[in-house]
Amino acid sequence: MSYSLTTDIQSGKPARLQLSGSLNIRNVRALHAELLAYASQPGGIHLELREVEEMDVAFLQLLLSLQQHQQQHQQSFYLQLNVNPVLTSFIQFAGIEHILKKNFQ
């Protein structure tokens, strides 16, 4: 399974990026390149994950990397984490919920 990225970009506001599908090691490199292209937009990034069906540790590493990138460039980074309970448990089990929590909306 692959992923899809839907965008909504409005001037002066964070780029709204909605991810869906499978976010894993097989596609994280391509996704990283796409997300970095939007990371340079003025206003930062608002990443929605409610349509995500599967994720692995490679994607969680990508989230942490993106968060750090945005902080270094003084850009905002928001996560809308309305994912299913299994994926929420995975994020908690990985021990990064507290790191990403400041970005949750």
GROMACS elastic network, one bead per residue, 0.5 to 0.9 nm:
[ bonds ]
;  ai    aj funct       b0    kb
    1    21     6  0.69312   500
    1    22     6  0.58496   500
    1    23     6  0.88976   500
    2    20     6  0.86140   500
    2    21     6  0.59158   500
    2    22     6  0.52859   500
    2    23     6  0.73190   500
    2    24     6  0.87230   500
    2    26     6  0.84578   500
    2    27     6  0.71431   500
    3    19     6  0.69604   500
    3    20     6  0.55266   500
    3    22     6  0.51485   500
    3    23     6  0.62555   500
    3    27     6  0.76726   500
    3    31     6  0.84695   500
    3    52     6  0.82648   500
    4    18     6  0.80781   500
    4    19     6  0.58075   500
    4    20     6  0.53712   500
    4    21     6  0.64206   500
    4    22     6  0.85368   500
    5    17     6  0.65391   500
    5    18     6  0.56467   500
    5    20     6  0.67158   500
    5    31     6  0.85177   500
    5    34     6  0.86962   500
    6    16     6  0.81723   500
    6    17     6  0.57231   500
    6    18     6  0.50568   500
    6    19     6  0.66047   500
    6    20     6  0.84820   500
    7    15     6  0.70845   500
    7    16     6  0.56918   500
    7    18     6  0.63755   500
    7    19     6  0.89770   500
    8    15     6  0.61221   500
    8    16     6  0.50298   500
    8    17     6  0.65518   500
    8    18     6  0.85246   500
    9    12     6  0.88614   500
    9    13     6  0.73943   500
    9    14     6  0.72495   500
    9    16     6  0.62129   500
    9    17     6  0.84127   500
    9    41     6  0.89189   500
   10    13     6  0.56659   500
   10    14     6  0.74969   500
   10    15     6  0.68977   500
   10    16     6  0.85721   500
   11    14     6  0.82580   500
   11    15     6  0.86683   500
   11    42     6  0.78863   500
   11    43     6  0.81103   500
   12    15     6  0.88886   500
   12    41     6  0.88520   500
   12    42     6  0.62706   500
   12    43     6  0.55085   500
   13    16     6  0.85071   500
   13    42     6  0.73519   500
   13    44     6  0.73878   500
   13    45     6  0.85543   500
   14    41     6  0.77430   500
   14    42     6  0.71472   500
   14    46     6  0.57519   500
   14    76     6  0.74392   500
   14    77     6  0.81244   500
   14    78     6  0.86073   500
   15    38     6  0.69717   500
   15    39     6  0.82111   500
   15    41     6  0.71057   500
   15    42     6  0.83021   500
   15    43     6  0.70164   500
   15    44     6  0.62330   500
   15    46     6  0.58403   500
   15    47     6  0.81151   500
   16    44     6  0.89752   500
   16    45     6  0.62075   500
   16    47     6  0.60432   500
   16    48     6  0.73724   500
   17    35     6  0.85712   500
   17    38     6  0.86719   500
   17    45     6  0.72109   500
   17    46     6  0.60954   500
   17    48     6  0.60478   500
   17    49     6  0.87306   500
   18    46     6  0.83908   500
   18    47     6  0.59589   500
   18    49     6  0.62517   500
   18    50     6  0.78967   500
   18    51     6  0.77216   500
   19    22     6  0.89675   500
   19    23     6  0.84990   500
   19    47     6  0.74347   500
   19    48     6  0.61728   500
   19    49     6  0.54551   500
   19    50     6  0.76355   500
   19    51     6  0.64161   500
   19    52     6  0.63242   500
   20    23     6  0.79119   500
   20    48     6  0.87205   500
   20    49     6  0.67267   500
   20    50     6  0.73814   500
   20    53     6  0.68281   500
   20    54     6  0.87715   500
   21    51     6  0.66352   500
   21    53     6  0.51261   500
   21    54     6  0.65666   500
   21    55     6  0.86837   500
   22    27     6  0.82947   500
   22    52     6  0.63824   500
   22    53     6  0.57086   500
   22    55     6  0.59929   500
   22    56     6  0.87974   500
   23    26     6  0.79806   500
   23    27     6  0.65980   500
   23    28     6  0.65466   500
   23    31     6  0.83793   500
   23    52     6  0.73496   500
   23    53     6  0.80157   500
   23    54     6  0.59186   500
   23    56     6  0.67441   500
   23    58     6  0.82234   500
   23    59     6  0.59387   500
   24    27     6  0.58056   500
   24    28     6  0.57254   500
   24    54     6  0.74147   500
   24    55     6  0.53088   500
   24    56     6  0.50899   500
   24    57     6  0.74125   500
   24    58     6  0.59272   500
   24    59     6  0.56062   500
   24    60     6  0.89215   500
   25    28     6  0.51926   500
   25    29     6  0.75879   500
   25    55     6  0.87371   500
   25    56     6  0.71091   500
   25    57     6  0.79283   500
   25    58     6  0.53306   500
   25    59     6  0.69905   500
   26    29     6  0.76952   500
   26    30     6  0.88511   500
   27    30     6  0.56050   500
   27    31     6  0.62465   500
   27    32     6  0.86430   500
   27    59     6  0.89404   500
   28    32     6  0.58745   500
   28    33     6  0.86389   500
   28    58     6  0.67249   500
   28    59     6  0.61603   500
   28    62     6  0.73646   500
   29    32     6  0.51012   500
   29    33     6  0.64876   500
   29    34     6  0.88485   500
   29    62     6  0.88987   500
   30    33     6  0.52838   500
   30    34     6  0.64274   500
   30    35     6  0.87855   500
   31    34     6  0.50644   500
   31    35     6  0.61003   500
   31    36     6  0.85471   500
   31    62     6  0.87903   500
   32    35     6  0.51929   500
   32    36     6  0.61119   500
   32    37     6  0.86555   500
   32    62     6  0.67925   500
   32    66     6  0.83003   500
   33    36     6  0.52667   500
   33    37     6  0.63907   500
   34    37     6  0.52622   500
   34    38     6  0.67784   500
   34    39     6  0.88148   500
   35    38     6  0.52301   500
   35    39     6  0.60662   500
   35    45     6  0.88161   500
   35    66     6  0.79571   500
   36    40     6  0.68073   500
   36    66     6  0.76542   500
   36    69     6  0.87076   500
   37    40     6  0.60818   500
   37    41     6  0.77703   500
   38    41     6  0.54456   500
   38    44     6  0.80076   500
   38    45     6  0.72431   500
   39    42     6  0.81600   500
   39    43     6  0.89410   500
   39    44     6  0.61161   500
   39    45     6  0.62618   500
   39    66     6  0.80728   500
   39    69     6  0.81980   500
   39    70     6  0.70089   500
   39    75     6  0.79127   500
   39    77     6  0.87897   500
   40    43     6  0.87301   500
   40    44     6  0.73167   500
   40    45     6  0.89626   500
   40    70     6  0.86704   500
   40    73     6  0.85630   500
   40    75     6  0.82808   500
   41    44     6  0.60808   500
   41    45     6  0.79016   500
   41    75     6  0.87598   500
   42    45     6  0.88261   500
   42    75     6  0.75687   500
   43    75     6  0.65600   500
   43    76     6  0.65456   500
   43    77     6  0.89772   500
   44    70     6  0.73546   500
   44    74     6  0.86641   500
   44    77     6  0.58060   500
   44    78     6  0.82695   500
   45    70     6  0.84145   500
   45    75     6  0.78457   500
   45    76     6  0.61951   500
   45    78     6  0.62126   500
   45    79     6  0.84660   500
   46    76     6  0.80745   500
   46    77     6  0.59511   500
   46    79     6  0.59584   500
   46    80     6  0.73674   500
   47    77     6  0.76520   500
   47    78     6  0.60000   500
   47    80     6  0.60781   500
   47    81     6  0.84036   500
   48    51     6  0.79374   500
   48    52     6  0.88785   500
   48    78     6  0.83825   500
   48    79     6  0.60090   500
   48    81     6  0.64276   500
   48    82     6  0.77306   500
   49    52     6  0.54357   500
   49    79     6  0.75200   500
   49    80     6  0.61024   500
   49    81     6  0.53842   500
   49    82     6  0.63445   500
   49    83     6  0.61786   500
   50    53     6  0.85020   500
   50    80     6  0.72634   500
   50    81     6  0.60871   500
   50    84     6  0.75872   500
   51    82     6  0.81755   500
   51    83     6  0.69152   500
   51    84     6  0.88107   500
   52    55     6  0.73790   500
   52    83     6  0.66154   500
   52    84     6  0.82970   500
   52    87     6  0.85421   500
   53    83     6  0.80890   500
   53    84     6  0.80129   500
   53    87     6  0.80986   500
   54    87     6  0.72990   500
   55    58     6  0.79829   500
   55    59     6  0.61663   500
   55    60     6  0.76635   500
   55    87     6  0.73192   500
   55    90     6  0.86045   500
   56    59     6  0.55576   500
   56    60     6  0.66240   500
   56    61     6  0.89355   500
   56    90     6  0.84499   500
   57    61     6  0.61562   500
   57    62     6  0.85626   500
   57    91     6  0.89183   500
   57    94     6  0.78386   500
   58    61     6  0.51198   500
   58    62     6  0.63194   500
   58    63     6  0.88738   500
   59    63     6  0.63356   500
   59    64     6  0.87546   500
   60    63     6  0.50715   500
   60    64     6  0.64097   500
   60    65     6  0.86459   500
   60    91     6  0.76777   500
   60    94     6  0.84576   500
   60    96     6  0.82058   500
   61    64     6  0.51260   500
   61    65     6  0.61181   500
   61    66     6  0.85522   500
   62    66     6  0.60276   500
   62    67     6  0.84926   500
   63    66     6  0.50968   500
   63    67     6  0.60981   500
   63    68     6  0.86286   500
   63   100     6  0.82539   500
   64    67     6  0.50664   500
   64    68     6  0.62336   500
   64    69     6  0.85950   500
   64    96     6  0.84775   500
   64    99     6  0.81368   500
   64   100     6  0.74469   500
   65    68     6  0.51347   500
   65    69     6  0.61022   500
   65    70     6  0.86382   500
   66    70     6  0.61516   500
   66    71     6  0.85886   500
   66    77     6  0.82026   500
   67    70     6  0.52603   500
   67    71     6  0.62816   500
   67    72     6  0.87226   500
   67    76     6  0.86725   500
   67    77     6  0.63813   500
   67    78     6  0.87932   500
   67   100     6  0.78908   500
   67   103     6  0.83799   500
   68    71     6  0.50833   500
   68    72     6  0.61419   500
   68    73     6  0.86374   500
   69    72     6  0.51827   500
   69    73     6  0.62871   500
   69    74     6  0.85220   500
   69    75     6  0.83675   500
   70    73     6  0.51563   500
   70    74     6  0.59037   500
   70    76     6  0.62505   500
   70    77     6  0.63562   500
   71    75     6  0.60163   500
   71    76     6  0.72716   500
   71    77     6  0.80312   500
   72    75     6  0.77269   500
   73    76     6  0.89032   500
   76   103     6  0.86521   500
   77   103     6  0.62133   500
   77   104     6  0.89202   500
   78   102     6  0.84057   500
   78   104     6  0.58679   500
   78   105     6  0.65113   500
   79   100     6  0.80493   500
   79   101     6  0.85123   500
   79   102     6  0.89804   500
   79   103     6  0.54893   500
   79   105     6  0.59434   500
   80    83     6  0.85906   500
   80   103     6  0.83333   500
   80   104     6  0.57946   500
   80   105     6  0.51583   500
   81    84     6  0.89187   500
   81    88     6  0.79629   500
   81   104     6  0.67971   500
   81   105     6  0.74216   500
   82    85     6  0.88757   500
   82    88     6  0.84475   500
   83    86     6  0.81089   500
   83    87     6  0.62026   500
   83    88     6  0.63571   500
   84    87     6  0.55832   500
   84    88     6  0.63953   500
   84    89     6  0.87871   500
   85    89     6  0.60377   500
   85    90     6  0.85355   500
   86    89     6  0.50985   500
   86    90     6  0.62553   500
   86    91     6  0.88719   500
   87    91     6  0.63686   500
   87    92     6  0.86601   500
   88    91     6  0.52101   500
   88    92     6  0.63460   500
   88    93     6  0.85903   500
   88    97     6  0.87080   500
   89    93     6  0.58922   500
   89    94     6  0.84489   500
   90    94     6  0.60505   500
   90    95     6  0.86327   500
   91    94     6  0.51562   500
   91    95     6  0.65621   500
   91    96     6  0.62082   500
   91    97     6  0.58598   500
   92    95     6  0.51404   500
   92    96     6  0.63268   500
   92    97     6  0.53095   500
   92    98     6  0.82577   500
   93    96     6  0.79095   500
   93    97     6  0.84710   500
   94    97     6  0.77990   500
   95    98     6  0.72425   500
   95    99     6  0.82549   500
   96    99     6  0.51139   500
   96   100     6  0.63123   500
   96   101     6  0.83099   500
   97   100     6  0.52739   500
   97   101     6  0.55921   500
   98   101     6  0.50456   500
   98   102     6  0.76068   500
   99   102     6  0.70157   500
   99   103     6  0.85449   500
  100   103     6  0.55481   500
  100   104     6  0.68705   500
  101   104     6  0.51836   500
  101   105     6  0.87111   500
  102   105     6  0.85680   500
